[in-house]
Amino acid sequence: MRADLLTDAVEGLDEALAAVDGFDEVLVGGLLRPQPGQAAGLAGLADAVAGSPLAGRVAEAAEKTAAGAADEDHYMALAAARTALLGSVHDALVARIEEAVGRPRAEEPAVGAAGAEHPVNLLVAARGWLCDLARAGWQGIDHELIGGAAPVVTAMLPEPGLRRLATLLDGFAAELAASCPGATLERVPVRRWADLWSRAMLLTLPGADRATAVGEATGRLLPLGVDLHEHATAVQAQVHAVFEPADGGTPRLVRASVSAPKPDTVVGAGLWQLLRPHMSLLTAVSEGRAMELDAMPVTAEGDLIWDEAHAAQGEPAEPFTTARVALPTAAAAPVAPVDRHPARIAVPVLLEGYAVDDEAEGVAFRIAGERLAVDAGRVPAAGPLTADAVASSAACVGLLRWDAGEFRLQPLAVERTVRKKPVAVQAGAWAGGTADKAGVRAEKAATDAVNVLRERAGRLLRK
């Protein structure tokens, strides 16, 4: 990998992010009665898209908003401009990664059929609430305003095609409610809330959430590692893998995800107990095996819609062998326009022959003299991979991300030398069960917690 390309400046990146930041600050104070200082942020957003098809509509929206005379269509134009800018940042960063790793990219995905029509009144209601949020600004939120999302979410949930937007609105509203009143906030998550707001605004447009075309995958799936996402009430495991088609076609990078609700007392290795029953792939990861797929549904963006009926355990497949042999020729899946955002970047890579800098601010790898920060904070506690193992490694399979203005590596597995032999340590090694003493203790603690919760729930139901 050419690490020097990851440290070189990307042309236009700082300017695009500055325009986004300027608009995000406008949302802090709200759009109902913009102050003179907010007008500069609105103008900056319009200037940043001046050479695009959005130019006219965004310029009008910025002018109307600065004058306090904007309507919902103007707010939609501003949200679209912000999303387009971050999409361009995403594309520039992905192009730089592809140049650094020399990996091919698959063709752009075909757009699927529009599907069933969604109730327009629900989309209008959701958009109205989001526009009220924008008018109030993050400093103007209160429980009455945030409570307006509840009936909209409740009405949306029975509609399968609206659950994506409903889930986003529900989580966003809960996050805002926990921060009310906004006037007393000492710190505002400016970029995050603007991300959630602009994405939700676009999803209220009919057809914006159309899925990419779904095909079928038949062949061999070679896992690379597991990325675990934990929330107080939910957990998700996302397996990154290389798919080799049975017809001899180009190998592809794919993902398979499984999610489950969880009580906040289940943490660490206990999380696998919640996920394991829903996906046999987790067992394959921990055992170092491939999976044989037969007509498994897969989107053009590389997401497997996992169905156990279409999968069977395969031959042994060690992740570092996969990374050395299959990963270099695997084509990266394209990303749908609505999903293009720098935070979404997670590119599997293999690094070898690096030196380790164990610095006060964290571990970093030196590759041909270039420094690549290692995001050890993303390594889950639900596995044997630790910061010490990363610091003593000689090879690493990880996800290349972009965060806080630089490329960073999230380790999924490392290879280290123990008694003169290479030993692999995976973040997802306990996904399918483990005989490791620490893992067994953590699983037992989680089992005890789940049993207590079940007993208490049963007692309440009996009452």
DONU-846303 format. One record per atom (N, C-alpha, C, O): x, y, z. Coordinates in steps of 0.05 Angstrom, whole numbers, plus 5000, padded with zeros to 4 digits. Example, Ala and Ser with C-alpha at 12.3 -4.5 7.8 and 13.67 -1.06 7.14 Angstrom:
526448865156/524649105156/526449345156/528549345169/525749555142/527349795143/525850015157/526850235161/
END
This chain:
501749765000/500050005000/501750255000/503850265014/501050454984/502550704983/501450895006/499551045002/502750875029/501751035051/502151335047/500751495060/504051415029/504451695025/501951825014/501452065018/500351674998/497951794987/495851845008/494052015004/496051705030/494051745052/494751985069/493052075084/497152085067/497852325082/497952575065/497952795076/497952555039/497852785021/495152925022/493052785026/495153185020/492653335020/490953264996/491953214974/488253255000/486353204978/485253474969/484153624985/485653544944/484853804933/481853854937/480253694931/481254094948/478554174952/477154064977/474954144983/478453884991/477253755014/476653955037/474453965047/478654115044/478354305066/476154515060/474654585077/476054595035/474054795027/471254685029/469354825039/470854435020/468254315022/467354275051/465054325058/469154185068/468454145096/467954405110/466254425128/469454615102/468954875114/466154975108/464855095125/465254925083/462555015076/460454855092/458454975101/460954605096/459054435112/459054535141/456954565153/461454585152/461554675179/460154945183/458854995203/460455125163/459055385165/456055355166/454755495181/454955175149/452055135150/451254995176/449155065187/452854815186/452154675210/451954865234/450254825252/453655065234/453555265255/450955435253/449855525274/449955465229/447355605225/445155455239/443355575251/445155185237/443055025250/443155045280/441154985293/445455115292/445555125321/443655345331/442155305350/443755575318/442055805326/439255795315/437455925325/438855635294/436155605282/435755795258/437155995255/433855715241/433355865216/430956045217/430256165197/429556065240/427156225241/427856525238/426656655221/429656615254/430556895252/433556905250/434856965270/434756845227/437656835225/438957105232/437957315224/441157085246/442757325252/444657375228/445157205212/445857615227/447657685205/449957485202/450857415180/450957385225/453157185224/452356925210/453956795198/449756855213/448856605201/448656635170/448856435156/448156875161/447956915132/450456835117/450356735095/452756865130/455356795118/455456485114/456456395094/454556335134/454456045131/452655955109/453355765094/450356075106/448556015084/449756075057/449455925038/450956315055/452156395030/454556205022/454956144999/456056125043/458255945038/457355675026/458655565009/455055575036/453955325025/453155364996/453655194979/451855584990/450955634963/453355674944/453355574922/455455804953/457855844937/459255574931/460355534909/459155394950/460555134947/459254964925/460654794914/456655004920/455354834899/454655014875/452954934858/455955234872/455355424850/455755294823/454455374804/457555104820/458054984794/456554734789/457154584770/454554674806/453054424804/450154484794/449354714793/448654264787/445854304780/444154424803/441954514798/445154414827/443654514850/443954814853/442554944869/445654944838/446555214842/444155414846/443955554866/442355414827/440155614827/438355574851/437655774865/437555324856/435655284878/436955334905/435655444923/439455264908/440855304934/441355604939/441155704961/442055754917/442456034920/439956174929/439956354947/437656104917/435056214925/434456134954/433456304970/434955884961/434355794988/436055935009/434956015030/438555985003/440256125022/439356415025/439356515048/438556545003/437656825005/435056845021/434757015038/433056665015/430556665029/430856605059/429656725076/432656415065/433056335093/434356555108/433656615131/436356685096/437656915110/435757135115/436057285135/433657165098/431657375102/429357285121/427557445126/429457035130/427356935148/424856875133/422656875145/424956825107/422556775091/422556505077/421256475056/424056315087/424356055074/422055875080/420855895102/421455695062/419355495066/420755215066/423155195065/419055005067/420154735068/421854655044/423854525047/421054755020/422654684996/425454814998/427354694989/425555045010/428255175013/429955015032/432354985028/428754925054/430254765073/431254505060/433454405066/429554385043/430254145029/432654195011/434454025009/432754414997/434954484980/437554514995/439654424986/437354635019/439754665036/440754385045/443154335045/438854215053/439653945061/440953785038/442853645042/439853825014/440953684991/443753784984/445553634977/444154054987/446854164981/448854065001/451153994994/448154055027/449953945047/450653655042/452953575043/448653495035/449053215029/450853175004/452553005004/450453344984/452053324960/455053394966/456853264955/455453584983/458253654990/459653435004/461853364997/458253315024/459453095038/459752845020/461652685024/457952815001/458252604981/460752634964/462152444958/461352884957/463752944941/466252884958/468252794947/466152944984/468452885002/468752585003/471052485001/466652435006/466752145007/468052034982/469851874983/467152134958/468252034933/471152094930/472751924920/472052334938/474852404936/476652234954/478752144946/475652174978/477152014997/477251724988/479351594990/475051614978/475051344968/476951314944/478351114941/476851514926/478751504903/481651504912/483251364900/482251654933/484951654944/485751384956/487951284952/483851254970/484350994981/484850784959/486650624960/483150794938/483450604916/486050634902/487350444894/486950884900/489650934888/491850824906/493850724896/491450854932/493550764951/493750464952/495950354954/491450324951/491450034953/491449894926/491949644925/490850034905/490849924878/488649714874/489049514861/486249774885/484149584883/482049674863/481449914861/480849494847/478849574827/476149644841/475649564864/474549784826/471849854836/469749734817/470049744793/467649634829/465449514813/463949744799/464249974806/462249664780/460649864766/458549984785/457849864805/457550214777/455450344793/453050174795/452350044775/451650164818/449349994822/446950084805/446550324801/445449884796/442949954783/440850014804/440849894826/439050204799/437050284818/434650094815/433650054793/433749994838/431449804837/428849944831/428750194829/426849794829/424149904823/423250064847/424150024870/421550254842/420650434863/419050284884/419050374907/417750064877/416249914897/413650054904/412650224889/412549974927/409950074935/410150374942/412150464952/408050514936/407950794942/407550834973/405850704985/409051014984/408751075012/406651285017/406151454999/405251275040/403251485046/404651765046/406351815063/403851935028/405152195025/404652365050/406352525058/402352325063/401752495087/403852435109/404452625124/404752195112/406752135132/409452265126/410852365144/410152255101/412652385093/412552685097/414452815106/410252805091/409853095095/409953155125/411053365133/408752985141/408753035170/411653025181/412353185198/413152825172/415952805181/417553045172/419153145188/417153135148/418553365138/417853615153/419553785159/415253635160/414453875176/415753885203/416654095212/416053645216/417353645242/420353715240/421453865256/421653615219/424453675215/424853965209/426854085217/423054085194/423254375188/422854535214/424154745218/421054445231/420654585257/423254565273/423954765287/424554345272/427154315286/429154525275/430454655291/429354545249/431254725237/430655015244/432455175248/428055085245/427355355253/428155415282/429255635287/427755225300/428455265328/431455255332/432455405349/432855085317/435755055322/436254875346/434454835362/438654785348/439354595370/439254745397/438754615417/439654995397/439555145422/436655205430/436055295453/434755165412/431955225417/430154985421/427755015424/431354745422/429654515426/428554495454/429854575473/426154385456/424954325482/423254075480/422953965458/422253975502/420853715502/418253725485/417453525473/416953955485/414553975469/415053945439/413653805425/417254075430/417954055402/418853775395/417953665375/420553655411/421553385406/419253185407/419252985392/417353225425/415053045427/413353025402/411852835399/413653215384/412053205359/412852985341/411452925322/415152865346/416052645328/414652385335/414352205318/413652355360/412552095369/410151995352/410251775343/408152165347/405852065331/406652005302/405551825290/408652145292/409552095264/410951825263/410351665245/412651775282/414051515282/412151285286/412351085273/410251325304/408251115310/406651045284/406150815279/405951245269/404451205245/406151075223/405050925206/408751125223/410451025202/411250725206/411550585187/411550645231/412650375236/411050145223/412349955215/408350155221/406949935208/407549915178/406949715165/408750135166/409350135137/412250035133/414050185140/412649795122/415349685119/417249875103/419549905110/416150015083/417850185067/418650445081/420350585071/417350505104/418050745119/419550695145/420150885159/420250445150/421550385175/424350495177/425350555199/425650515154/428350635154/428250925165/429750995182/426351075154/426051355162/424951365191/425851535207/423051185197/421951185224/424051135245/424051255267/425850945240/427950875259/429851105263/430651165285/430451245241/432251475242/430951695259/432251815276/428351755253/427051965268/426751895298/427052065315/426151645304/425851555331/428451595347/428451695369/430651495335/433251525349/434151815351/435251895372/433651975330/434352255331/432752405352/433952555368/430252345353/428552485373/429352405402/429352575420/430052155406/430852065432/433452205441/433852275464/435252235422/437852365428/437352665434/438652765453/435652785419/434953065425/433553105452/434053285467/431652915457/430152935482/432052915506/431653045527/434152745504/436052715526/437752965530/439052985550/437653155511/439253395512/437553645518/438653865519/434953605522/433253835527/433553945556/434253795574/433254215559/432754415538/435454495525/437554495538/435254555499/437654615484/439154865494/441554895490/437655045507/438855295516/440955255537/442655425541/440855025551/442754965573/445054795564/446754725581/445154715539/447254535530/449954675531/450354895521/451954535543/454654645543/456154565518/457854715509/455454335507/456754245482/454654125463/453053965472/454654215439/452754125419/454253945399/456254035387/453253705394/454453535373/453653635345/451953515332/454953845337/454054005313/453953835288/451953815275/456253695282/456353545257/454353305258/453053255238/454253175280/452552935282/449553005278/448152885262/448653205292/445753275290/445153385262/442953345252/446953525250/446453625223/446453395203/444853395184/448153195208/448052955191/445352815193/444152745172/444352775217/441852635221/439552795209/437752685197/439653065213/437453235202/437453225172/435353185160/439753265159/439753285130/439053015117/437753005097/439952795130/439352525119/436352475121/435052375102/435152545144/432352505148/430752675128/428652585117/431552915124/430153095105/430052965077/427952955064/432252855068/432352735041/430652485040/429352425019/430552335062/428952085061/425952145062/424351965058/425152395066/422252465064/421452515036/419052555030/423352515017/422652544989/421652274978/423152074982/419452264965/418552004953/420651894934/421552024916/421251634939/423251504922/426151534931/427851394920/426651704951/429451734959/430651494972/433051454971/428951324984/429951084997/429650834980/429650604991/429450864954/429250634937/431850464940/434050574939/431550204943/433850034946/435149984919/433850004898/437749924920/439049844895/438149564888/436949414904/438649494863/437749234853/438949004870/441249014878/437348804875/438248564890/438648334872/436948264856/441048214874/441647974858/442047734875/441147734898/443347534864/443947284879/446847224878/448247264858/447947124901/450747054903/451046754907/450046644927/452446624889/453046344891/456046304889/457246374869/457246194910/460046164910/461146134938/459746054956/463646214942/465046184967/465446454981/466346644969/464646465007/464946705023/467346665042/467346475058/469246845040/471746835056/471747065076/472347285068/471147015102/471147235121/473847355126/475847215127/473847625130/476247765138/476247855167/478347855180/473947915178/473748005205/470948115212/469248145194/470548175237/467948275247/468248545259/470048595275/466548725251/466348995263/463848995280/461648965270/464249035306/462049025325/461149305333/462849465342/458549365331/457449625339/455549575363/453649425361/456149715384/454549685409/453249945417/454450155417/450649915424/449050135435/447850045461/447749805466/446850225477/445650155503/443449955499/443049775517/441949975478/439549795474/439649625449/437749485443/441949625435/442149455411/445049395405/446849525415/445449185389/448149105381/448049005353/446048875345/450149055338/450348955310/453148855304/455148985312/453248625291/455848525281/455848535251/453948445238/457948655240/458148675211/460648525202/462848595209/460248305187/462448145178/463348245150/461748265132/465948315148/467148395122/468448145110/469747995124/467948105084/468847855072/469447895042/468648095030/470847705031/471147685002/469447464991/469447245001/467847534970/466147334957/467347254931/467847424914/467746994927/468746884902/466546744887/465646534896/465546854865/463246734850/463946454840/466246404832/461946274840/462446004830/462946004800/464145814790/462046204786/462446214757/465246324749/465746354725/466946374769/469646474763/469746774758/471846864748/467646914764/467647204760/469547344780/470747224797/469647614777/471447774794/470647754823/468247784829/472447694841/471847694870/470847964879/471648174867/469047974899/467848224908/468148254938/468048054953/468348504947/468148554975/465248574983/463748724970/464448425004/461648425012/461548455043/463548425057/459148505052/458648525081/456148365088/454348335071/456148255112/453748115122/453348215151/455148205167/450848305157/450348425183/448148285198/446248175185/448348285224/446148175241/445948355265/447948445276/443448415273/442948605295/440948475314/439548285307/441048565339/439248465360/438848675381/440748825387/436448695393/436148865416/437548745440/438048505441/438348915460/439748815483/439148975507/438649215505/439148855531/439049015556/441749135561/443849035553/441849365575/444349505578/446249365598/448549445601/445249145611/447048995629/448648785615/450548675626/447948725589/449448525574/451648675558/450948825540/454148625565/456348755552/458548555546/458248315553/460748645533/463048465529/462248225513/460648245494/463547995520/463147755504/460247655505/459447495488/458647745524/455947665526/454247755502/452147645497/455247955487/453748055464/453447835443/451447825428/455447655441/455247455420/452947265425/451847155406/452147225450/449847055456/447247155443/445547005435/447047425440/444747545428/444747515398/442647495386/447147515386/447347515357/447747235345/446747185323/449047065360/449846805349/447546635338/447846525317/445246625351/443046465340/441946545313/440646395299/442646795305/441446905280/443246885256/442446945234/445846805260/447646805237/449846605241/451646635258/449846385226/451846185227/454646285218/456646165224/454646505204/457146615194/458946695217/461346685215/457746775240/459446845263/461046605273/463346635282/459846365272/461346125280/463546075260/465745995268/463046115235/465146075214/467446265219/469746195215/466846515227/469046705232/470846615255/473246615253/469546525277/471146445300/472646185295/474746145307/471646015278/472945765272/474845785248/476345595242/474946015235/476746045212/475945875189/477545735177/473345895182/472245735159/470945915139/470046135145/470745815114/469245945093/466345865095/465645675110/464646005080/461845925077/461145885048/462146035031/459545685042/458645635014/455945755011/454045685025/455645944993/453046074988/451745974963/453045914943/449145944965/447545854942/445146044939/443246024954/445346214919/443246404913/442646584937/440246654942/444646674951/444246854974/443547134963/445047234946/441447254972/440747534962/443047724970/444047724992/443747904951/445848094955/445148354940/444248334917/445548584952/445048834939/447348904921/449548804925/446949094903/449149184886/451249334902/453549364892/450649424926/452649554943/454249354960/455949434976/453749094956/455448894969/454448804996/455948695012/451848855002/450748765028/449148505024/447148505010/450048295037/448648045036/446148055054/446348145077/443947985043/441447965059/441347685069/440247505057/442447645093/443147375103/440647205107/438747285119/440846965096/438746765099/440146495103/441546405085/439746375127/441146125133/440545905113/442145725110/438245915100/437545705081/439345705056/439445515042/440745925052/442445945028/445445925036/447145995019/446145835060/448945825068/449545555081/447845435094/452045465078/453045225090/455945255097/457345405084/456745115119/459545135127/461445025105/460744825092/463645165102/465545085081/468244985093/468344905116/470244995077/472944905084/474345115102/473445345103/476445035116/478045225132/479045455114/479945415091/478845695124/479745935109/480846145129/479246285142/483446155132/484646335152/484546615141/485246655118/483746815157/483447085147/485947215135/485647365116/488247155146/490647275134/491347155108/492447295090/490746895104/491146775077/489246905057/489946975035/486746945066/484747085049/485747365042/485547445019/486747505062/487647785057/490047795038/490247985023/491747595039/494147595022/493547504994/494847594975/491647314991/491247194965/488847314951/488947384927/486547344965/484047424951/483447714953/482247834934/484247844975/483548124978/484648314957/483248494949/487148284948/488248474928/486648494902/486748704890/485348284894/483848294869/480848324872/479348324853/479948354897/477048384902/476148664896/477348854904/473948684880/472948944872/471149054894/469548914906/471549314900/469949444920/467249514909/467049614886/465149484924/462449544915/462049844915/463149984932/460549944896/459850234895/457950304917/456750134930/457550564922/455850654943/453650824931/454150994913/451150784940/448950934929/449251234937/450351294958/448251414921/448651704926/447751794953/449051954967/445451694963/444351784988/446051695012/445851805034/447751485007/449351375029/452251475029/453851395045/452951655010/455751745008/456351955030/455252175030/457951875049/458752045071/461451945081/461951705082/463252125089/465852045099/465751845122/467451675124/463751875139/463551695162/462951405154/463451225170/461951365130/461251095121/463650945110/463550705106/465951075105/468250945093/469350735112/469950795135/469550495103/470750265118/471850065098/470449885090/474350105090/475549945068/477349735080/479349805093/476849475075/478649265085/481449275072/481549295047/483549275088/486249275078/487949085094/487349015116/490249005082/492248845095/494849005097/495749105076/495949025121/498449165124/500548975135/500048825154/502948985124/505148825133/507748985131/507849185117/509748905145/512349035143/512449315155/514049475146/510749375174/510749635186/512249635213/512649425225/512949875221/514049915248/511750025265/510050165255/511949965291/509850055310/510850285327/512950265340/509450505327/509950735344/507950725367/505550775363/508850655391/507050655414/507250925428/508850955447/505651115419/505951385428/504051445451/502251285457/504451675464/502651755486/499751785477/497951715491/499351885452/496651925441/495551675429/493351675418/497051455429/496051205418/497951065399/500151165394/497150825390/498850675372/498650775344/496550865335/500850765329/500950835301/502850655287/504750555298/502250605261/504050445244/505750625227/504750825216/508250555223/509950695205/510350525180/511450305182/509450625157/509550475132/511250645112/510350855104/513550545106/515350695088/515750975098/515851165082/516051005124/516551265135/514051435141/514251645153/511751345131/509251495135/507751395159/507651155164/506551575174/505051495198/502051455192/500851615179/501051225201/498151165199/497151115227/497950915240/495351285236/494251255263/492551005265/491050935246/492650865288/491050625293/488850695313/489450795335/486350645305/484150715322/483550475340/481650325335/485150435361/484750215379/482250235395/481250035406/481150475397/478650515412/476250375399/474250325412/476450305373/474350165359/474449865363/472549715356/476649765375/476849475380/474949395403/475249505425/473049215398/471049155419/472248995442/474248855439/471049025465/471848875489/470848585487/471548425504/469148525467/467948265465/469748065450/468747895436/472348095452/474247915438/476947935450/477448105467/478847765441/481547755453/483447965441/485647995452/482648105420/484348305409/484548545427/482548665435/487048625434/487548845452/489549045440/490748985420/489749275453/491649475443/494549365445/496249425428/495149205465/497749085468/498348895445/500648885435/496348735438/496748555415/497248705389/498848625373/495848925386/496249095362/499049205362/500349215341/499949305385/502649425387/504849225383/507049315376/504348975387/506448775383/506148615357/507348395354/504448715339/503848565315/505848605293/507348805293/505748415273/507448445250/505748465224/506748545203/503248405226/501348425204/498548485215/497948405238/496948625199/494348715209/492348725186/492848835165/490048605191/487748635173/485848835187/485048785210/485149045173/483549245186/481849395167/481949355142/480249585177/478549755161/479850035160/480250155181/480350135136/481350395133/479050595134/477250585117/479150775153/477050975157/478151255155/480651295154/476351445155/477151725155/475751865178/473351875179/477351975197/476052085221/477852315231/480352295230/476552525240/478052755252/480152865233/482352945242/479552865207/481352985188/483652815179/485452925166/483752555185/485852385176/484952105172/482852025182/486451945156/485851665153/486851515178/488951575189/485151335187/485751175211/485150885205/483350825189/486550705219/486150415215/484750295239/485650325262/482550155234/481150005255/481949715252/481149585233/483449595271/484349315269/481949125272/480349155290/481848925254/480048705256/481448455265/480248285279/483948425258/485648195266/488548275262/489248425245/490248155279/493148205277/494547935278/493547735289/496947935267/498647705268/501147775284/502547975276/501847625304/504147685321/505747425324/504747205319/508247455332/509947225335/510047135364/510747295382/509346885369/509346765396/510946505394/510246325380/513246505409/515046275409/515846205380/515845975372/516546415366/517646395339/515646295318/516346215296/513046305325/510946225307/508946445304/508246575323/507946495279/505846695275/503246605287/502246385282/501946775303/499446715316/497446945309/498047175313/495146875299/493047075292/491247125316/490446935329/490547375320/488647455341/486447615328/487047825317/483947525330/481747665317/479947805337/479447705359/478848035329/476848165346/474348005348/472948015369/473647845328/471247675329/471747385335/470147215328/474047325348/474747045354/472746905372/472546665371/471347055389/469346935407/466546945396/464646875410/466247025371/463547055360/461846795360/459446805366/463146575355/461746325354/462046155379/461145915379/463246265399/463846115424/466846085427/468346115408/467646035452/470546035457/471245855481/469545825499/473645745481/474745605504/476645785519/477745695540/477146025509/478846215523/477746275551/475446325554/479546265571/478646305599/477246575603/475046585615/478346785592/477147045595/474447055581/472547175591/474346935557/471746935543/469646765557/467346845557/470446545568/468546375583/467446515607/465046505613/469146665622/468246815645/466247025637/464147065650/466847175615/465147385606/462447275596/460347395602/462547045582/460046915573/458346835597/455846865597/459546715618/458046625642/456746865656/454446845664/458247085658/457147325671/454747425655/452747505667/454947425629/452747515612/450347325614/448047415615/450847065615/448746865618/447246905644/444746895645/448746955666/447447005691/445647255690/443447265701/446647475677/445147715675/442547675659/440447775667/442747525637/440447475620/438347305636/435947355634/439347105650/437546935666/436047095687/433647055692/437447275700/436147445720/433947625708/431747645718/434647735684/432747905671/430247745662/428047845664/430747505652/428447335643/426647265667/424247265665/427947205690/426447135714/424747375723/422447335730/425947615722/424447855731/422147915711/419947985720/422747885685/420647935665/418347735669/415947815667/418947485674/416947285679/415247345703/412847305703/416547445724/415147515749/413147745743/410947745753/414047945727/412348165721/409948075704/407648175708/410447895685/408247795668/406147635685/403747655679/407147495704/405347335721/403547505737/401247435744/404547755744/402947935760/400648045742/399048205752/
END
